[in-house]
């Protein structure tokens, strides 16, 4: 959590919704994937840092009688979720066809 907040704070002035700014979305995962927030959810580093601080890092829902373990690392599911859901126009991706010159880069950090 501290690493993520430091990372976002370093990018802070660069974060925004215009083509010249950086967008950040976040998917966490174990045996399942969780879209914590999308590219178009927040428009400032401060808002993203606060969202990370407020995030439920224990997706096991203790006390809610969920059957089965939620441990594991479903990296493939998380990458697929990023490709099919998070990196879409509906969730804030810009230049989905890569036709701008230069094209806007799309980066996923695992």
N, CA, C and O of each residue as an XYZ file, in Angstrom:
440
protein
N       0.827     -1.186      0.000
C       0.000      0.000      0.000
C       0.875      1.254      0.000
O       0.627      2.183     -0.769
N       1.891      1.283      0.854
C       2.773      2.454      0.913
C       3.506      2.662     -0.408
O       3.688      3.796     -0.852
N       3.929      1.553     -1.037
C       4.615      1.648     -2.323
C       3.697      2.273     -3.373
O       4.118      3.145     -4.133
N       2.448      1.827     -3.411
C       1.497      2.362     -4.396
C       1.248      3.848     -4.184
O       1.197      4.615     -5.145
N       1.094      4.251     -2.936
C       0.858      5.666     -2.638
C       2.062      6.497     -3.043
O       1.903      7.570     -3.625
N       3.278      6.012     -2.743
C       4.494      6.738     -3.134
C       4.591      6.841     -4.654
O       4.982      7.883     -5.181
N       4.239      5.767     -5.362
C       4.264      5.749     -6.820
C       3.305      6.796     -7.386
O       3.665      7.551     -8.289
N       2.092      6.837     -6.855
C       1.087      7.799     -7.322
C       1.506      9.222     -6.992
O       1.334     10.123     -7.813
N       2.053      9.438     -5.804
C       2.481     10.785     -5.427
C       3.611     11.280     -6.322
O       3.697     12.473     -6.612
N       4.472     10.374     -6.759
C       5.552     10.744     -7.684
C       4.971     11.196     -9.025
O       5.484     12.125     -9.649
N       3.913     10.540     -9.456
C       3.261     10.885    -10.725
C       2.269     12.033    -10.594
O       1.808     12.571    -11.601
N       1.940     12.411     -9.370
C       0.892     13.380     -9.068
C       0.654     14.480    -10.078
O      -0.457     14.585    -10.598
N       1.663     15.323    -10.391
C       1.432     16.426    -11.325
C       1.098     15.972    -12.749
O       0.558     16.748    -13.537
N       1.416     14.734    -13.073
C       1.193     14.225    -14.435
C      -0.182     13.583    -14.604
O      -0.570     13.258    -15.726
N      -0.929     13.394    -13.510
C      -2.202     12.679    -13.568
C      -3.337     13.621    -13.950
O      -3.449     14.729    -13.426
N      -4.176     13.158    -14.875
C      -5.329     13.951    -15.295
C      -6.081     13.256    -16.400
O      -5.791     12.104    -16.721
N      -7.036     13.933    -16.983
C      -7.868     13.315    -18.024
C      -7.562     13.806    -19.427
O      -8.145     13.292    -20.382
N      -6.682     14.768    -19.593
C      -6.378     15.246    -20.946
C      -5.387     14.298    -21.616
O      -4.766     13.470    -20.950
N      -5.241     14.422    -22.929
C      -4.336     13.546    -23.676
C      -2.886     13.670    -23.227
O      -2.100     12.743    -23.423
N      -2.522     14.790    -22.634
C      -1.137     14.978    -22.209
C      -0.902     14.506    -20.778
O       0.213     14.631    -20.272
N      -1.909     13.975    -20.122
C      -1.797     13.536    -18.729
C      -1.848     12.017    -18.628
O      -2.270     11.329    -19.557
N      -1.413     11.518    -17.491
C      -1.407     10.086    -17.208
C      -2.691      9.702    -16.485
O      -3.132     10.399    -15.571
N      -3.284      8.593    -16.899
C      -4.457      8.047    -16.223
C      -4.030      6.793    -15.474
O      -3.149      6.061    -15.925
N      -4.658      6.550    -14.332
C      -4.348      5.352    -13.562
C      -5.643      4.641    -13.207
O      -6.596      5.255    -12.729
N      -5.661      3.338    -13.449
C      -6.731      2.461    -12.998
C      -6.077      1.371    -12.171
O      -4.861      1.191    -12.236
N      -6.863      0.641    -11.397
C      -6.260     -0.397    -10.561
C      -7.150     -1.620    -10.482
O      -8.342     -1.539    -10.186
N      -6.525     -2.765    -10.760
C      -7.158     -4.067    -10.593
C      -6.304     -4.824     -9.593
O      -5.093     -4.945     -9.777
N      -6.921     -5.334     -8.539
C      -6.200     -6.232     -7.639
C      -6.747     -7.636     -7.887
O      -7.827     -7.799     -8.454
N      -6.002     -8.630     -7.464
C      -6.446     -9.990     -7.739
C      -5.843    -10.970     -6.756
O      -4.782    -10.735     -6.178
N      -6.538    -12.061     -6.585
C      -6.067    -13.260     -5.910
C      -6.599    -14.392     -6.787
O      -6.151    -14.529     -7.925
N      -7.523    -15.194     -6.307
C      -8.157    -16.183     -7.176
C      -9.208    -15.524     -8.072
O      -9.653    -16.110     -9.059
N      -9.596    -14.299     -7.717
C     -10.564    -13.516     -8.484
C      -9.956    -12.161     -8.806
O      -8.890    -11.813     -8.298
N     -10.638    -11.398     -9.652
C     -10.169    -10.042     -9.964
C     -11.135     -9.026     -9.373
O     -12.333     -9.280     -9.247
N     -10.584     -7.860     -9.011
C     -11.365     -6.786     -8.399
C     -10.983     -5.483     -9.072
O      -9.835     -5.051     -8.967
N     -11.913     -4.851     -9.755
C     -11.660     -3.540    -10.355
C     -11.809     -2.496     -9.261
O     -12.922     -2.087     -8.928
N     -10.687     -2.068     -8.706
C     -10.715     -1.099     -7.615
C     -11.137      0.277     -8.108
O     -11.928      0.959     -7.456
N     -10.611      0.685     -9.256
C     -11.064      1.901     -9.919
C     -10.553      1.890    -11.346
O      -9.543      1.259    -11.659
N     -11.274      2.605    -12.212
C     -10.952      2.635    -13.636
C     -10.145      3.878    -13.996
O      -9.950      4.763    -13.164
N      -9.686      3.936    -15.227
C      -8.886      5.061    -15.716
C      -9.619      6.393    -15.596
O      -8.992      7.430    -15.379
N     -10.928      6.368    -15.734
C     -11.699      7.615    -15.696
C     -12.381      7.872    -14.354
O     -13.255      8.733    -14.263
N     -11.993      7.138    -13.318
C     -12.615      7.322    -12.008
C     -12.084      8.564    -11.301
O     -12.866      9.338    -10.750
N     -10.778      8.765    -11.308
C     -10.158      9.882    -10.589
C      -9.337     10.739    -11.543
O      -8.780     10.240    -12.520
N      -9.270     12.020    -11.250
C      -8.518     12.928    -12.125
C      -7.372     13.621    -11.406
O      -6.814     14.587    -11.926
N      -7.006     13.142    -10.209
C      -5.859     13.727     -9.515
C      -5.127     12.653     -8.723
O      -5.713     11.655     -8.304
N      -3.841     12.882     -8.530
C      -3.038     11.962     -7.738
C      -3.527     11.881     -6.303
O      -3.514     10.806     -5.703
N      -3.960     13.014     -5.744
C      -4.455     13.034     -4.362
C      -5.686     12.142     -4.210
O      -5.810     11.421     -3.220
N      -6.592     12.187     -5.182
C      -7.801     11.357     -5.126
C      -7.454      9.876     -5.237
O      -8.059      9.042     -4.562
N      -6.485      9.549     -6.085
C      -6.065      8.152     -6.229
C      -5.386      7.674     -4.957
O      -5.659      6.565     -4.497
N      -4.505      8.487     -4.377
C      -3.840      8.121     -3.121
C      -4.867      7.853     -2.028
O      -4.736      6.890     -1.273
N      -5.880      8.696     -1.942
C      -6.926      8.511     -0.932
C      -7.693      7.220     -1.187
O      -8.017      6.496     -0.246
N      -7.986      6.926     -2.448
C      -8.698      5.688     -2.787
C      -7.879      4.467     -2.386
O      -8.433      3.483     -1.896
N      -6.568      4.521     -2.591
C      -5.694      3.408     -2.209
C      -5.687      3.250     -0.692
O      -5.731      2.129     -0.186
N      -5.633      4.361      0.032
C      -5.657      4.293      1.497
C      -6.972      3.714      2.008
O      -6.984      2.984      2.999
N      -8.066      4.031      1.344
C      -9.392      3.585      1.779
C      -9.756      2.184      1.285
O     -10.794      1.646      1.672
N      -8.928      1.598      0.449
C      -9.241      0.336     -0.206
C      -9.283     -0.837      0.769
O      -8.508     -0.892      1.724
N     -10.190     -1.766      0.518
C     -10.257     -3.021      1.259
C      -9.221     -3.964      0.659
O      -9.413     -4.497     -0.434
N      -8.131     -4.163      1.378
C      -7.051     -5.015      0.871
C      -7.295     -6.480      1.168
O      -6.549     -7.336      0.692
N      -8.323     -6.789      1.947
C      -8.637     -8.171      2.306
C      -9.949     -8.553      1.652
O     -11.015     -8.448      2.260
N      -9.865     -8.989      0.428
C     -11.067     -9.308     -0.344
C     -11.722    -10.610      0.103
O     -12.586    -11.147     -0.589
N     -11.301    -11.117      1.272
C     -11.853    -12.399      1.712
C     -13.203    -12.241      2.404
O     -13.839    -13.241      2.738
N     -13.655    -11.003      2.627
C     -14.971    -10.761      3.227
C     -15.185    -11.597      4.488
O     -16.172    -12.324      4.606
N     -14.253    -11.482      5.420
C     -14.325    -12.226      6.672
C     -15.686    -11.991      7.320
O     -16.172    -10.862      7.387
N     -16.288    -13.076      7.794
C     -17.567    -12.970      8.477
C     -18.768    -12.999      7.546
O     -19.905    -12.904      8.010
N     -18.546    -13.126      6.257
C     -19.674    -13.130      5.318
C     -19.963    -14.530      4.775
O     -20.707    -14.686      3.807
N     -19.364    -15.553      5.412
C     -19.653    -16.950      5.098
C     -19.475    -17.270      3.614
O     -20.340    -17.891      2.996
N     -18.362    -16.847      3.058
C     -18.064    -17.155      1.656
C     -17.363    -18.503      1.593
O     -16.381    -18.727      2.300
N     -17.862    -19.402      0.750
C     -17.289    -20.738      0.636
C     -16.062    -20.711     -0.258
O     -16.015    -19.990     -1.255
N     -15.084    -21.498      0.110
C     -13.895    -21.631     -0.718
C     -12.850    -20.578     -0.414
O     -13.160    -19.480      0.049
N     -11.631    -20.928     -0.679
C     -10.510    -20.036     -0.425
C     -10.399    -18.990     -1.523
O     -10.705    -19.262     -2.684
N      -9.967    -17.811     -1.156
C      -9.721    -16.769     -2.144
C      -8.228    -16.508     -2.271
O      -7.824    -15.431     -2.711
N      -7.422    -17.458     -1.900
C      -5.989    -17.269     -2.085
C      -5.630    -17.695     -3.507
O      -6.443    -18.296     -4.209
N      -4.434    -17.387     -3.912
C      -3.992    -17.729     -5.251
C      -3.596    -16.490     -6.014
O      -3.786    -15.367     -5.548
N      -3.051    -16.701     -7.173
C      -2.674    -15.574     -8.026
C      -3.150    -15.845     -9.439
O      -2.467    -16.507    -10.220
N      -4.294    -15.343     -9.754
C      -4.884    -15.516    -11.078
C      -4.419    -14.382    -11.991
O      -5.216    -13.556    -12.435
N      -3.119    -14.361    -12.259
C      -2.540    -13.291    -13.068
C      -3.187    -13.241    -14.447
O      -3.464    -12.154    -14.956
N      -3.432    -14.387    -15.056
C      -4.065    -14.414    -16.368
C      -5.433    -13.741    -16.319
O      -5.776    -12.965    -17.211
N      -6.219    -14.035    -15.279
C      -7.543    -13.414    -15.155
C      -7.428    -11.900    -15.017
O      -8.212    -11.156    -15.606
N      -6.446    -11.447    -14.236
C      -6.268    -10.002    -14.038
C      -5.863     -9.319    -15.340
O      -6.379     -8.249    -15.663
N      -4.946     -9.926    -16.091
C      -4.529     -9.340    -17.369
C      -5.679     -9.350    -18.374
O      -5.844     -8.405    -19.145
N      -6.463    -10.409    -18.363
C      -7.625    -10.491    -19.244
C      -8.661     -9.431    -18.862
O      -9.265     -8.810    -19.736
N      -8.865     -9.226    -17.567
C      -9.785     -8.189    -17.088
C      -9.309     -6.810    -17.534
O     -10.113     -5.968    -17.934
N      -8.007     -6.585    -17.463
C      -7.454     -5.303    -17.914
C      -7.727     -5.108    -19.401
O      -8.170     -4.039    -19.821
N      -7.463     -6.136    -20.189
C      -7.619     -6.039    -21.644
C      -9.070     -5.882    -22.066
O      -9.382     -5.054    -22.922
N      -9.957     -6.666    -21.477
C     -11.348     -6.706    -21.932
C     -12.271     -5.702    -21.242
O     -13.299     -5.322    -21.801
N     -11.913     -5.273    -20.036
C     -12.808     -4.393    -19.275
C     -12.170     -3.036    -19.001
O     -12.703     -2.003    -19.406
N     -11.036     -3.038    -18.316
C     -10.451     -1.770    -17.853
C      -9.929     -0.904    -18.997
O     -10.092      0.316    -18.969
N      -9.314     -1.509    -19.989
C      -8.733     -0.742    -21.097
C      -9.738     -0.578    -22.236
O      -9.455     -0.906    -23.388
N     -10.910     -0.067    -21.889
C     -11.962      0.174    -22.876
C     -12.388      1.638    -22.811
O     -12.155      2.323    -21.815
N     -13.013      2.101    -23.884
C     -13.498      3.485    -23.908
C     -14.485      3.759    -22.777
O     -14.499      4.855    -22.216
N     -15.303      2.779    -22.443
C     -16.291      2.958    -21.373
C     -15.633      3.262    -20.032
O     -16.229      3.914    -19.175
N     -14.413      2.790    -19.858
C     -13.711      2.995    -18.593
C     -12.536      3.957    -18.724
O     -11.647      3.972    -17.873
N     -12.529      4.753    -19.778
C     -11.600      5.872    -19.849
C     -10.423      5.761    -20.787
O      -9.632      6.699    -20.874
N     -10.270      4.647    -21.498
C      -9.111      4.537    -22.399
C      -9.227      5.595    -23.494
O     -10.307      5.843    -24.030
N      -8.112      6.200    -23.807
C      -8.084      7.209    -24.874
C      -7.396      6.596    -26.086
O      -6.496      5.768    -25.944
N      -7.812      6.995    -27.250
C      -7.204      6.536    -28.499
C      -7.159      5.004    -28.581
O      -6.084      4.431    -28.759
N      -8.317      4.332    -28.452
C      -8.317      2.871    -28.429
C      -7.771      2.224    -29.695
O      -7.285      1.094    -29.646
N      -7.841      2.910    -30.812
C      -7.355      2.333    -32.071
C      -5.911      2.712    -32.375
O      -5.341      2.238    -33.358
N      -5.318      3.557    -31.548
C      -3.930      3.968    -31.772
C      -3.751      4.810    -33.011
O      -2.734      4.687    -33.694
N      -4.729      5.681    -33.328
C      -4.635      6.470    -34.555
C      -4.062      7.867    -34.342
O      -3.772      8.573    -35.308
N      -3.896      8.269    -33.081
C      -3.283      9.578    -32.835
C      -1.802      9.484    -33.131
O      -1.212      8.405    -33.074
N      -1.217     10.603    -33.443
C       0.209     10.611    -33.748
C       0.916     11.563    -32.792
O       0.650     12.764    -32.827
N       1.795     11.071    -31.952
C       2.065      9.651    -31.699
C       0.917      9.015    -30.921
O       0.195      9.703    -30.199
N       0.749      7.693    -31.068
C      -0.336      7.020    -30.356
C      -0.132      7.115    -28.842
O       1.000      7.161    -28.361
N      -1.228      7.143    -28.108
C      -1.159      7.172    -26.647
C      -0.818      5.767    -26.167
O      -1.498      4.800    -26.511
N       0.230      5.665    -25.379
C       0.691      4.362    -24.881
C      -0.268      3.825    -23.825
O      -0.824      4.578    -23.025
N      -0.447      2.527    -23.839
C      -1.238      1.828    -22.839
C      -0.301      0.872    -22.115
O       0.267     -0.027    -22.736
N      -0.134      1.057    -20.813
C       0.822      0.268    -20.034
C       0.090     -0.407    -18.887
O      -0.718      0.223    -18.205
N       0.370     -1.684    -18.670
C      -0.162     -2.424    -17.535
C       1.029     -2.869    -16.699
O       1.959     -3.490    -17.213
N       0.998     -2.550    -15.407
C       2.065     -2.963    -14.487
C       1.508     -4.070    -13.609
O       0.468     -3.902    -12.972
N       2.202     -5.205    -13.574
C       1.764     -6.346    -12.757
C       2.650     -6.435    -11.531
O       2.465     -7.323    -10.699
